[in-house]
Amino acid sequence: MTDTKTHDVIMIGAGPTSLAAAVYTAREDIDTLILEKGIIGGLAAITDKVDNYPGFPEGIEGMELAENLRKQAERFGAVIELDEVQSIKKNGNVFEVKTAIGEYSAKTILIGTGSEWKKLGIPGEQEFYGKGVHNCATCDGAFYRDKRLVVVGSGNSSAQEALFLTKFASHIDILIRGSEWKASDVLVHEIEKNDKITVHFNTTTDEIIGGEENGLPKITKVVGTKDGKKTDFETDGVFVFIGLKPVTYFLEGTGVEFDEFGFIKTNQKLMTAVPGLFCAGDVRSGATMQIASAVGEGASAALAIREYLEGR
């Protein structure tokens, strides 16, 4: 499929950044197309509860927040398509975007792809991914009612998701490589009060072991090293939250510049080294990895895009 229309802006990734930006561009009659390869709302949509987004004193479910952002962007005329961008090429003043199912063109681009979960890189992880190894408690937690689980990670996401999983699991072992939490004190206190959770510090995650049950893949244990000794953790599933990496694989050869961690460099107008190609949110170098700031950057990027289009 080839889209013969040249859009004013194509936004890549339908997380809070692009959805917020689209509210601003679309309501000013800037032709706005958003391309998303996975879940509309990004990581925000698969977060159980967002407690620190301004305007919601009791918090709001991540999926509800994402849905509200989507509805608002579409109300003003933004179009969202489920498709995976494979490459971007600038031809004169127009960007050519190749996707898994077609080709698009635009006068400007906004990269709002955010980040994705890092992998452990251990035996068994890939074999059981999606079949016992997960990165989304709200998506997959209900499959583990009255089961044992292992959660890997020491940050806020690990703590939040572990607390959510206690709704279903009979017991949760949290494996933390270091000697202390990196999560906020509020979450740590909640963890400490929950008798369904056991925290193991100074513990590496070395291997995920399993087999088959009724013809289906089945995890049986995680092998770790705790305080220098090999330790088995019996489990029915593993949830991994060890940090995020930017989603930028489709930018090879574009001329976009990256920092030492692979995040995209921009100027104060949120434009990359390629004129007309903007970037905002968690994928941008210097981002704070917060939904509120991602939304704010999306709005700022939209205004910068409008200014750029007016000057073309």
C-alpha positions in Angstrom: 0.0 0.0 0.0 1.3 3.4 -1.0 -0.3 6.5 0.5 0.0 9.2 -2.2 -0.8 12.0 0.1 2.0 14.1 1.6 1.0 14.7 5.2 2.0 17.8 7.1 3.4 15.7 9.9 3.8 12.0 10.6 4.3 11.1 14.2 6.0 7.8 14.9 4.8 6.1 18.1 1.3 6.7 19.7 2.4 7.2 23.3 1.5 10.3 25.4 4.1 12.4 23.5 2.6 12.0 20.1 -1.0 12.0 21.3 -0.5 15.3 23.1 1.3 16.7 20.1 -1.5 15.6 17.8 -4.1 17.5 19.9 -2.2 20.7 19.1 -1.4 20.0 15.5 -4.7 18.5 14.4 -6.8 21.3 16.1 -4.9 23.8 14.0 -5.7 21.9 10.8 -2.2 20.5 10.4 -2.7 17.2 8.7 -1.6 14.7 11.3 -0.9 10.9 10.9 0.3 8.8 13.8 1.9 5.4 13.1 2.1 2.9 16.0 3.5 -0.6 15.9 2.1 -1.9 19.2 -0.2 -0.4 21.9 -1.8 3.0 21.6 -0.6 4.8 24.7 2.8 3.1 24.8 4.2 2.1 28.2 1.6 4.4 29.9 -1.2 2.2 28.6 0.2 -0.9 30.3 0.9 0.8 33.6 -1.6 -0.3 36.3 -2.0 3.0 37.9 -0.5 6.4 37.3 -0.3 8.3 40.6 1.7 11.3 39.7 0.0 12.7 36.6 -1.3 16.2 37.5 -5.1 16.7 37.7 -5.9 13.2 39.1 -5.8 13.4 42.9 -6.7 9.7 43.2 -4.6 8.6 40.3 -5.8 7.1 37.1 -5.4 3.8 35.3 -2.8 3.9 32.6 -5.1 2.4 30.0 -7.8 5.0 30.8 -5.3 7.9 30.5 -4.1 6.5 27.2 -7.6 6.1 25.9 -8.5 9.7 26.9 -5.5 11.0 25.1 -6.4 9.0 22.0 -10.0 10.1 21.9 -8.9 13.8 22.3 -6.4 13.6 19.4 -8.9 11.8 17.1 -11.7 14.3 18.0 -9.5 17.1 16.5 -8.9 15.0 13.3 -5.6 13.1 13.9 -5.5 9.7 12.2 -3.9 6.7 13.9 -2.7 3.7 11.9 -1.3 0.5 13.3 1.9 -0.1 11.3 5.6 -0.5 12.0 8.0 2.0 10.6 11.1 0.4 9.1 13.0 3.4 7.6 12.9 7.1 7.0 14.6 8.9 4.1 14.6 12.6 3.3 14.1 13.4 -0.4 14.4 17.2 -0.9 11.9 18.8 1.5 9.8 15.6 1.9 10.3 12.6 4.2 9.6 9.2 2.8 8.5 6.7 5.4 8.6 3.0 4.7 6.6 0.7 6.9 5.8 -3.0 7.2 2.8 -2.6 4.9 3.3 0.5 2.9 4.9 3.9 2.2 4.0 7.4 3.4 5.4 10.9 2.9 5.4 14.0 5.1 6.7 17.5 5.3 7.8 16.9 8.9 8.3 14.0 11.3 8.0 13.7 15.0 9.7 10.8 16.7 7.8 9.8 19.8 8.6 6.1 20.0 9.7 6.2 23.6 11.5 3.3 25.1 11.1 -0.5 25.5 12.1 -2.9 28.2 15.6 -4.2 28.3 16.2 -7.9 28.2 18.1 -9.9 30.8 20.0 -11.8 28.0 20.0 -15.1 29.9 19.3 -18.7 28.9 15.6 -19.4 28.7 14.4 -15.8 28.4 13.9 -15.7 24.7 12.5 -19.3 24.7 9.8 -18.5 27.2 9.2 -14.8 26.2 5.4 -14.3 26.1 5.0 -17.8 27.4 6.0 -17.2 31.0 8.4 -14.3 30.7 6.7 -10.9 30.6 7.2 -7.1 30.8 3.6 -6.1 31.6 1.8 -7.0 34.8 -1.5 -5.5 33.8 -1.5 -7.4 30.5 -0.5 -10.9 31.8 -0.9 -10.9 35.6 -4.3 -12.5 35.6 -2.9 -15.6 34.1 -1.1 -16.3 37.3 -3.9 -16.5 39.8 -2.8 -18.4 42.9 0.7 -19.0 41.3 4.2 -18.2 42.3 6.0 -15.4 40.5 9.5 -13.9 40.2 9.9 -10.2 39.5 13.3 -8.9 38.5 14.4 -5.3 39.0 14.9 -2.7 41.7 13.2 0.5 40.3 9.7 2.0 40.6 8.4 -0.1 37.8 9.5 -3.3 39.5 7.9 -2.3 42.8 4.7 -1.0 41.2 4.2 -4.1 39.1 5.0 -6.5 41.9 2.4 -4.8 44.1 -0.2 -5.1 41.3 0.7 -8.8 40.8 -0.2 -9.5 44.5 -3.8 -9.3 43.3 -3.3 -12.6 41.6 -0.2 -14.4 42.8 0.1 -16.5 45.9 3.7 -15.4 46.4 6.3 -13.2 44.7 10.1 -13.3 44.9 11.7 -10.0 43.9 15.3 -10.5 42.7 17.5 -7.4 43.0 21.1 -7.4 41.8 22.3 -4.7 44.2 22.1 -4.2 47.9 19.2 -1.7 48.0 16.1 -0.5 46.2 16.2 2.3 43.6 12.4 2.7 43.9 10.8 5.5 45.8 10.4 5.2 49.6 6.6 5.2 49.3 6.6 2.1 47.1 9.3 0.4 49.2 7.2 0.8 52.3 4.2 -0.8 50.5 6.4 -3.7 49.5 7.7 -4.2 53.1 4.1 -4.3 54.4 3.0 -7.0 51.9 3.4 -10.5 53.3 3.0 -12.0 49.8 6.4 -10.5 48.7 9.9 -11.6 49.6 12.8 -9.4 48.5 16.2 -10.9 47.7 19.1 -8.4 47.5 22.5 -9.1 46.1 20.8 -11.7 43.8 21.5 -12.1 40.1 19.1 -13.8 37.7 21.1 -16.4 35.8 18.8 -18.8 34.0 15.1 -19.5 33.4 14.3 -23.2 33.4 11.1 -25.0 32.3 9.6 -27.6 30.0 6.2 -28.4 28.8 2.8 -29.0 30.5 -0.1 -30.4 28.4 1.9 -29.6 25.3 2.5 -25.9 26.3 5.7 -24.2 27.5 5.9 -24.0 31.3 8.4 -22.3 33.5 9.4 -24.2 36.7 12.1 -22.1 38.2 14.6 -19.3 38.0 18.2 -20.0 38.9 20.0 -17.1 40.6 23.1 -16.4 42.6 22.4 -14.9 46.0 25.3 -13.7 48.1 27.6 -15.8 45.9 25.6 -19.1 46.2 23.5 -20.7 43.5 19.8 -20.5 44.5 16.7 -21.9 42.9 13.4 -19.9 43.0 10.4 -22.0 42.1 8.0 -20.0 39.9 5.3 -20.2 37.3 6.2 -16.9 35.6 8.9 -14.2 35.4 8.2 -10.4 35.1 11.3 -8.4 34.1 11.7 -4.7 34.8 15.4 -3.8 34.6 15.3 -0.6 32.7 14.5 0.9 29.3 16.2 1.4 26.0 15.2 3.9 23.3 13.4 2.7 20.2 15.4 4.1 17.3 16.2 1.2 15.1 14.5 2.7 12.0 16.6 5.8 12.0 19.8 4.3 10.6 21.3 6.4 7.9 19.1 9.4 8.5 21.7 11.7 9.9 20.1 11.9 13.3 22.6 12.2 16.1 22.5 10.1 19.3 24.0 10.5 22.8 26.3 7.8 24.4 23.2 5.9 25.6 21.5 5.8 22.2 18.9 8.5 22.9 18.2 11.2 20.2 19.9 14.6 20.4 17.8 17.7 19.7 18.1 21.4 19.9 16.0 23.7 22.1 13.2 23.5 19.5 13.2 19.7 19.8 14.5 19.4 16.3 17.2 16.8 15.5 20.2 17.4 13.3 17.9 16.7 10.3 15.8 19.8 9.5 12.1 19.0 9.8 12.7 15.8 11.9 11.6 16.4 15.5 11.9 14.3 18.6 10.2 14.4 22.0 9.5 12.3 25.0 11.3 9.3 26.5 13.4 8.6 23.3 15.0 12.1 23.5 18.4 12.7 25.1 17.8 14.3 28.5 14.2 13.2 28.9 13.0 12.7 32.5 11.0 9.5 31.7 7.8 10.9 33.2 4.4 10.9 31.5 3.7 14.5 32.4 7.0 15.7 30.9 6.4 13.6 27.8 3.0 15.3 27.3 4.6 18.7 27.8 7.3 18.0 25.3 4.7 16.8 22.8 2.9 20.1 23.1 6.2 22.0 22.6 7.2 19.9 19.6 3.8 20.5 18.0 4.3 24.3 18.3 7.8 24.0 16.9 6.5 21.9 14.0 3.8 24.5 13.2 6.5 27.2 13.2 8.7 25.1 10.9 5.8 24.5 8.5 5.0 28.2 8.4 8.6 28.9 7.4 8.9 26.3 4.7 
